[in-house]
Amino acid sequence: MSLRRLVLWRHGETDYNAAGRMQGHIDSALTEVGWNQARFAALALARFEPDLVIASDLRRATDTAAVLTDAIGVPLRIDKRLRETHLGDWQGMTGAEVDAQAPGERDRWRTDATWAPPGGESRIDVAERAREVVTDLLRDDDEHETVLLAAHGGLILALTAHLLGLPVALWPSLGGISNCHWVELGRRNGVWRLHAYNAGMTG
């Protein structure tokens, strides 16, 4: 069987998430809450029986992914193309700090997938590099049927919108992904369909 299902899993809570700071490419660490979220979610994600897990090289995603791969014994690949959106000058800042420095620009960033923070990437940029990972999987001779990508909220939103072929103006309508929640996409006759968005376990 060729690739028929993608599960896009956001990492657990990090120290930056807990402090309300914007991460981007900053290599922040999971909190104890984040580790527990990963352990809890892994129980549910195991039912997808992924043949392969690919994680962003940022440790919050790699560590989250390893909780699952260690539990179910599937291979883990690392791919830097799955990194979160580079937030340029905003990285490490709180939302309030960005708003004080550049009033209105965070709202513009949220609602316009073509716009990038100063020195950073747009959602379009992120979707293009993440799409390459999926394209490589579709060409893969190993013919993985279900693959899980452990990544980041901004990237997951952008990649989901791109694979579904949504008009760029509608990308922000998908909304955010909670820590350790996921998106499930199914592929049939070469077309991706959305099966679940921001799904997860709470407890």
C-alpha positions as CSV (number, residue, x, y, z in Angstrom):
1,M,0.0,0.0,0.0
2,S,1.1,3.6,-0.7
3,L,0.7,6.4,1.7
4,R,-3.0,6.8,2.6
5,R,-3.0,8.5,6.0
6,L,-1.0,11.3,7.7
7,V,-1.3,12.2,11.4
8,L,0.2,15.6,12.2
9,W,1.0,15.8,15.9
10,R,1.9,18.9,17.8
11,H,4.5,18.7,20.6
12,G,3.7,18.9,24.3
13,E,3.8,22.1,26.4
14,T,7.2,23.8,26.6
15,D,8.8,26.2,29.0
16,Y,8.2,29.0,26.3
17,N,4.5,27.9,26.0
18,A,4.1,28.1,29.7
19,A,5.7,31.6,29.8
20,G,3.7,32.9,26.9
21,R,6.7,33.4,24.7
22,M,6.9,32.9,20.9
23,Q,9.3,30.1,20.0
24,G,9.8,29.7,16.3
25,H,13.2,28.1,15.8
26,I,14.2,28.6,19.4
27,D,15.0,25.1,20.8
28,S,12.8,25.2,23.9
29,A,12.3,22.2,26.2
30,L,9.2,20.3,27.2
31,T,7.9,21.0,30.7
32,E,6.8,18.1,33.0
33,V,3.3,18.9,31.8
34,G,4.4,18.5,28.2
35,W,6.1,15.1,28.9
36,N,2.9,13.9,30.6
37,Q,0.8,15.2,27.6
38,A,3.0,13.2,25.3
39,R,2.7,10.0,27.3
40,F,-1.1,10.4,27.5
41,A,-1.5,11.2,23.8
42,A,0.7,8.3,22.8
43,L,-1.9,5.8,24.1
44,A,-4.4,7.2,21.7
45,L,-2.0,7.7,18.7
46,A,-0.9,4.1,18.9
47,R,-4.2,3.0,17.5
48,F,-3.2,4.6,14.1
49,E,-0.4,2.0,13.9
50,P,2.0,4.3,12.1
51,D,4.7,2.6,10.0
52,L,7.0,5.6,10.5
53,V,7.3,8.7,12.6
54,I,9.1,11.8,11.3
55,A,9.9,14.6,13.7
56,S,11.1,18.2,13.5
57,D,14.7,18.5,14.7
58,L,13.7,20.9,17.4
59,R,13.8,18.9,20.6
60,R,10.3,19.7,21.8
61,A,9.0,17.8,18.7
62,T,11.7,15.1,18.8
63,D,11.2,14.4,22.5
64,T,7.4,14.2,22.0
65,A,7.8,11.8,19.1
66,A,10.2,9.6,21.0
67,V,7.6,9.0,23.7
68,L,5.5,7.3,21.0
69,T,8.2,5.5,19.0
70,D,9.7,4.1,22.2
71,A,6.3,2.8,23.2
72,I,5.3,1.1,20.0
73,G,8.7,0.3,18.4
74,V,8.5,2.1,15.1
75,P,11.3,4.0,13.3
76,L,11.9,7.7,14.0
77,R,13.4,10.0,11.4
78,I,14.4,13.6,12.0
79,D,13.8,16.2,9.4
80,K,14.5,19.9,9.8
81,R,11.9,20.8,7.1
82,L,9.3,20.2,9.8
83,R,10.5,23.0,12.0
84,E,8.1,25.6,13.2
85,T,7.7,28.9,11.4
86,H,10.7,31.1,11.8
87,L,9.4,34.2,13.6
88,G,12.3,36.4,12.9
89,D,12.6,39.4,15.2
90,W,9.7,38.1,17.3
91,Q,11.3,35.0,18.5
92,G,11.6,34.9,22.3
93,M,9.1,37.8,22.8
94,T,5.7,37.7,24.5
95,G,2.7,38.7,22.6
96,A,2.4,41.9,24.7
97,E,6.0,42.8,23.8
98,V,5.3,42.3,20.1
99,D,2.1,44.4,20.3
100,A,4.0,47.2,22.1
101,Q,6.7,47.2,19.4
102,A,4.5,46.7,16.4
103,P,0.8,47.4,17.1
104,G,-1.5,45.4,14.9
105,E,1.1,43.2,13.2
106,R,0.4,40.1,15.2
107,D,-3.2,40.3,14.0
108,R,-2.0,40.8,10.5
109,W,0.2,37.7,10.8
110,R,-2.7,35.6,12.1
111,T,-5.0,36.6,9.3
112,D,-2.7,36.8,6.2
113,A,-0.8,33.6,5.4
114,T,1.3,35.5,2.9
115,W,2.7,37.9,5.5
116,A,5.9,37.2,7.5
117,P,7.2,38.8,10.7
118,P,10.3,40.9,10.2
119,G,13.2,38.5,9.3
120,G,10.8,35.5,9.5
121,E,8.7,33.2,7.3
122,S,5.2,33.3,6.0
123,R,2.8,30.4,6.4
124,I,3.1,29.9,2.6
125,D,6.9,29.5,3.1
126,V,6.4,27.0,5.8
127,A,3.8,25.0,3.8
128,E,6.2,24.7,0.9
129,R,9.1,23.2,2.9
130,A,6.8,20.9,4.8
131,R,5.1,19.7,1.6
132,E,8.5,18.5,0.4
133,V,8.5,15.9,3.2
134,V,5.1,14.6,2.1
135,T,6.2,14.5,-1.6
136,D,9.2,12.5,-0.6
137,L,7.0,10.0,1.3
138,L,4.8,9.6,-1.8
139,R,7.9,8.7,-3.8
140,D,9.3,6.4,-1.1
141,D,9.9,2.9,-2.2
142,D,9.1,1.6,1.3
143,E,5.4,2.5,0.7
144,H,4.5,3.5,4.2
145,E,0.7,3.4,4.6
146,T,0.4,5.6,7.7
147,V,3.0,8.2,8.7
148,L,2.9,10.4,11.8
149,L,4.7,13.8,11.6
150,A,5.6,15.3,15.0
151,A,5.9,19.0,14.5
152,H,4.5,22.4,15.5
153,G,1.2,24.2,15.5
154,G,2.0,26.8,12.8
155,L,3.5,24.2,10.5
156,I,0.6,21.8,11.0
157,L,-2.0,24.5,10.2
158,A,-0.1,25.5,7.0
159,L,0.6,22.0,5.8
160,T,-3.0,20.9,6.4
161,A,-4.4,23.9,4.5
162,H,-1.9,23.3,1.6
163,L,-2.7,19.6,1.3
164,L,-6.4,20.2,1.4
165,G,-6.0,22.8,-1.4
166,L,-7.7,25.6,0.6
167,P,-7.6,29.1,-0.9
168,V,-4.9,31.0,0.9
169,A,-7.3,33.5,2.2
170,L,-9.1,30.8,4.1
171,W,-6.0,29.3,5.8
172,P,-6.5,31.2,9.1
173,S,-10.0,29.9,9.4
174,L,-8.6,26.5,10.5
175,G,-7.5,27.9,13.9
176,G,-4.8,26.7,16.2
177,I,-3.6,23.3,17.4
178,S,-3.4,22.6,21.1
179,N,-0.3,21.1,22.7
180,C,-0.2,17.3,21.9
181,H,-3.3,17.5,19.7
182,W,-3.3,16.2,16.2
183,V,-4.7,16.4,12.7
184,E,-5.7,13.3,10.7
185,L,-5.7,13.4,6.9
186,G,-6.7,10.5,4.6
187,R,-5.7,10.2,1.0
188,R,-7.8,8.5,-1.7
189,N,-7.4,8.7,-5.5
190,G,-4.6,11.2,-5.0
191,V,-6.8,13.6,-3.0
192,W,-6.3,14.5,0.7
193,R,-9.4,14.7,3.0
194,L,-9.7,16.0,6.5
195,H,-10.7,13.3,9.0
196,A,-10.0,15.2,12.3
197,Y,-8.6,18.6,13.3
198,N,-7.2,19.5,16.7
199,A,-8.2,16.1,18.1
200,G,-6.7,15.0,21.4
201,M,-7.0,13.5,24.8
202,T,-7.6,15.5,27.9
203,G,-7.2,14.3,31.4
